[in-house]
Structure formats: structure tokens, C-alpha cells
């Protein structure tokens, strides 16, 4: 019986360790998801800024050409 009790304790320890590892991995995954969401938002903001800068550049070129005429 003592041998079985020791096996049960060992199995319980293994289960607890796997649960801790699973929880750690889940936390890492959630943190990565949050980071990906933040980076996606920053990317979209940069794209909008780049488009606005391009429009401003084209307008400045148009204004400069118009002033020469």
C-alpha cells in the first residue's frame, strides 16, 4: 500500500507541475496577444500618418507648381 501511496503522490506532483506549466504558457500567450494587438494598432496609426504625410507632400508640390505658373 505504501508503494501505491508514493506513486499517487508522485503522480499528483506531476499533475500539479504540468498545471503550473500550462498556466505559465497561457499567461505568456495572453501577453503575446496583448502585445500583438498593441503593435497592430501602432502599425495602423503609422499607416494613417504616412498617408497624411503623402497627401501633404502632394499638396505642397501642387502648390509649388501653381505658384511657379
BAVOSE-445356 format. One record per residue (C-alpha): x negated, y, z negated; residue in three letters; residue number from 0; chain. Coordinates in Angstrom, 2 decimals. Each point is the difference from the previous one (the first is absolute). Layout:
<baros>
<baro><xx>X</xx><yy>Y</yy><zz>Z</zz><aa>ALA</aa><i>NUM</i><ch>A</ch></baro>
...
</baros>
This chain:
<baros>
<baro><xx>0.00</xx><yy>0.00</yy><zz>0.00</zz><aa>UNK</aa><i>0</i><ch>A</ch></baro>
<baro><xx>-2.85</xx><yy>2.41</yy><zz>-0.82</zz><aa>UNK</aa><i>1</i><ch>A</ch></baro>
<baro><xx>-1.39</xx><yy>-0.50</yy><zz>3.48</zz><aa>UNK</aa><i>2</i><ch>A</ch></baro>
<baro><xx>3.35</xx><yy>0.96</yy><zz>1.53</zz><aa>UNK</aa><i>3</i><ch>A</ch></baro>
<baro><xx>0.25</xx><yy>3.03</yy><zz>-2.25</zz><aa>UNK</aa><i>4</i><ch>A</ch></baro>
<baro><xx>-3.44</xx><yy>1.12</yy><zz>1.13</zz><aa>UNK</aa><i>5</i><ch>A</ch></baro>
<baro><xx>1.00</xx><yy>-0.49</yy><zz>3.64</zz><aa>UNK</aa><i>6</i><ch>A</ch></baro>
<baro><xx>3.15</xx><yy>2.04</yy><zz>-0.59</zz><aa>UNK</aa><i>7</i><ch>A</ch></baro>
<baro><xx>-2.04</xx><yy>2.80</yy><zz>-1.60</zz><aa>UNK</aa><i>8</i><ch>A</ch></baro>
<baro><xx>-2.42</xx><yy>-0.02</yy><zz>2.93</zz><aa>UNK</aa><i>9</i><ch>A</ch></baro>
<baro><xx>2.84</xx><yy>0.11</yy><zz>2.52</zz><aa>UNK</aa><i>10</i><ch>A</ch></baro>
<baro><xx>1.67</xx><yy>2.83</yy><zz>-1.90</zz><aa>UNK</aa><i>11</i><ch>A</ch></baro>
<baro><xx>-3.28</xx><yy>1.91</yy><zz>0.05</zz><aa>UNK</aa><i>12</i><ch>A</ch></baro>
<baro><xx>-0.32</xx><yy>-0.55</yy><zz>3.74</zz><aa>UNK</aa><i>13</i><ch>A</ch></baro>
<baro><xx>3.57</xx><yy>1.19</yy><zz>0.59</zz><aa>UNK</aa><i>14</i><ch>A</ch></baro>
<baro><xx>-0.59</xx><yy>3.13</yy><zz>-2.09</zz><aa>UNK</aa><i>15</i><ch>A</ch></baro>
<baro><xx>-3.23</xx><yy>0.74</yy><zz>1.85</zz><aa>UNK</aa><i>16</i><ch>A</ch></baro>
<baro><xx>1.70</xx><yy>-0.40</yy><zz>3.38</zz><aa>UNK</aa><i>17</i><ch>A</ch></baro>
<baro><xx>2.81</xx><yy>2.30</yy><zz>-1.16</zz><aa>UNK</aa><i>18</i><ch>A</ch></baro>
<baro><xx>-2.55</xx><yy>2.65</yy><zz>-1.03</zz><aa>UNK</aa><i>19</i><ch>A</ch></baro>
<baro><xx>-1.73</xx><yy>-0.30</yy><zz>3.36</zz><aa>UNK</aa><i>20</i><ch>A</ch></baro>
<baro><xx>3.33</xx><yy>0.24</yy><zz>1.82</zz><aa>UNK</aa><i>21</i><ch>A</ch></baro>
<baro><xx>0.93</xx><yy>3.10</yy><zz>-1.99</zz><aa>UNK</aa><i>22</i><ch>A</ch></baro>
<baro><xx>-3.38</xx><yy>1.59</yy><zz>0.77</zz><aa>UNK</aa><i>23</i><ch>A</ch></baro>
<baro><xx>0.38</xx><yy>-0.74</yy><zz>3.71</zz><aa>UNK</aa><i>24</i><ch>A</ch></baro>
<baro><xx>3.56</xx><yy>1.37</yy><zz>-0.02</zz><aa>UNK</aa><i>25</i><ch>A</ch></baro>
<baro><xx>-1.25</xx><yy>3.21</yy><zz>-1.64</zz><aa>UNK</aa><i>26</i><ch>A</ch></baro>
<baro><xx>-2.79</xx><yy>0.31</yy><zz>2.57</zz><aa>UNK</aa><i>27</i><ch>A</ch></baro>
<baro><xx>2.54</xx><yy>-0.51</yy><zz>2.79</zz><aa>UNK</aa><i>28</i><ch>A</ch></baro>
<baro><xx>2.33</xx><yy>2.68</yy><zz>-1.38</zz><aa>UNK</aa><i>29</i><ch>A</ch></baro>
<baro><xx>-2.90</xx><yy>2.43</yy><zz>-0.36</zz><aa>UNK</aa><i>30</i><ch>A</ch></baro>
<baro><xx>-1.05</xx><yy>-0.71</yy><zz>3.59</zz><aa>UNK</aa><i>31</i><ch>A</ch></baro>
<baro><xx>3.57</xx><yy>0.59</yy><zz>1.18</zz><aa>UNK</aa><i>32</i><ch>A</ch></baro>
<baro><xx>0.13</xx><yy>3.35</yy><zz>-1.81</zz><aa>UNK</aa><i>33</i><ch>A</ch></baro>
<baro><xx>-3.35</xx><yy>0.99</yy><zz>1.49</zz><aa>UNK</aa><i>34</i><ch>A</ch></baro>
<baro><xx>1.16</xx><yy>-1.00</yy><zz>3.48</zz><aa>UNK</aa><i>35</i><ch>A</ch></baro>
<baro><xx>3.16</xx><yy>2.09</yy><zz>-0.39</zz><aa>UNK</aa><i>36</i><ch>A</ch></baro>
<baro><xx>-2.02</xx><yy>3.02</yy><zz>-1.11</zz><aa>UNK</aa><i>37</i><ch>A</ch></baro>
<baro><xx>-2.44</xx><yy>-0.40</yy><zz>2.88</zz><aa>UNK</aa><i>38</i><ch>A</ch></baro>
<baro><xx>2.85</xx><yy>-0.34</yy><zz>2.51</zz><aa>UNK</aa><i>39</i><ch>A</ch></baro>
<baro><xx>1.53</xx><yy>3.23</yy><zz>-1.28</zz><aa>UNK</aa><i>40</i><ch>A</ch></baro>
<baro><xx>-3.35</xx><yy>1.78</yy><zz>0.23</zz><aa>UNK</aa><i>41</i><ch>A</ch></baro>
<baro><xx>-0.45</xx><yy>-1.31</yy><zz>3.54</zz><aa>UNK</aa><i>42</i><ch>A</ch></baro>
<baro><xx>3.40</xx><yy>1.34</yy><zz>1.01</zz><aa>UNK</aa><i>43</i><ch>A</ch></baro>
<baro><xx>-0.75</xx><yy>3.39</yy><zz>-1.57</zz><aa>UNK</aa><i>44</i><ch>A</ch></baro>
<baro><xx>-3.30</xx><yy>0.18</yy><zz>1.88</zz><aa>UNK</aa><i>45</i><ch>A</ch></baro>
<baro><xx>1.72</xx><yy>-0.90</yy><zz>3.27</zz><aa>UNK</aa><i>46</i><ch>A</ch></baro>
<baro><xx>2.52</xx><yy>2.81</yy><zz>-0.53</zz><aa>UNK</aa><i>47</i><ch>A</ch></baro>
<baro><xx>-2.82</xx><yy>2.43</yy><zz>-0.80</zz><aa>UNK</aa><i>48</i><ch>A</ch></baro>
<baro><xx>-1.94</xx><yy>-1.08</yy><zz>3.08</zz><aa>UNK</aa><i>49</i><ch>A</ch></baro>
<baro><xx>3.07</xx><yy>0.50</yy><zz>2.20</zz><aa>UNK</aa><i>50</i><ch>A</ch></baro>
<baro><xx>0.57</xx><yy>3.46</yy><zz>-1.47</zz><aa>UNK</aa><i>51</i><ch>A</ch></baro>
<baro><xx>-3.66</xx><yy>0.90</yy><zz>0.57</zz><aa>UNK</aa><i>52</i><ch>A</ch></baro>
<baro><xx>0.22</xx><yy>-1.19</yy><zz>3.61</zz><aa>UNK</aa><i>53</i><ch>A</ch></baro>
<baro><xx>3.13</xx><yy>2.08</yy><zz>0.59</zz><aa>UNK</aa><i>54</i><ch>A</ch></baro>
<baro><xx>-1.72</xx><yy>3.03</yy><zz>-1.52</zz><aa>UNK</aa><i>55</i><ch>A</ch></baro>
<baro><xx>-3.06</xx><yy>-0.56</yy><zz>2.19</zz><aa>UNK</aa><i>56</i><ch>A</ch></baro>
<baro><xx>2.13</xx><yy>-0.21</yy><zz>3.14</zz><aa>UNK</aa><i>57</i><ch>A</ch></baro>
<baro><xx>1.92</xx><yy>3.11</yy><zz>-1.00</zz><aa>UNK</aa><i>58</i><ch>A</ch></baro>
<baro><xx>-3.27</xx><yy>1.86</yy><zz>-0.61</zz><aa>UNK</aa><i>59</i><ch>A</ch></baro>
<baro><xx>-1.28</xx><yy>-1.06</yy><zz>3.42</zz><aa>UNK</aa><i>60</i><ch>A</ch></baro>
<baro><xx>3.26</xx><yy>1.14</yy><zz>1.59</zz><aa>UNK</aa><i>61</i><ch>A</ch></baro>
<baro><xx>-0.15</xx><yy>3.33</yy><zz>-1.84</zz><aa>UNK</aa><i>62</i><ch>A</ch></baro>
<baro><xx>-3.65</xx><yy>0.49</yy><zz>1.02</zz><aa>UNK</aa><i>63</i><ch>A</ch></baro>
<baro><xx>0.79</xx><yy>-0.78</yy><zz>3.64</zz><aa>UNK</aa><i>64</i><ch>A</ch></baro>
<baro><xx>3.01</xx><yy>2.32</yy><zz>-0.12</zz><aa>UNK</aa><i>65</i><ch>A</ch></baro>
<baro><xx>-2.13</xx><yy>2.80</yy><zz>-1.46</zz><aa>UNK</aa><i>66</i><ch>A</ch></baro>
<baro><xx>-2.51</xx><yy>-0.35</yy><zz>2.84</zz><aa>UNK</aa><i>67</i><ch>A</ch></baro>
<baro><xx>2.72</xx><yy>0.42</yy><zz>2.60</zz><aa>UNK</aa><i>68</i><ch>A</ch></baro>
</baros>
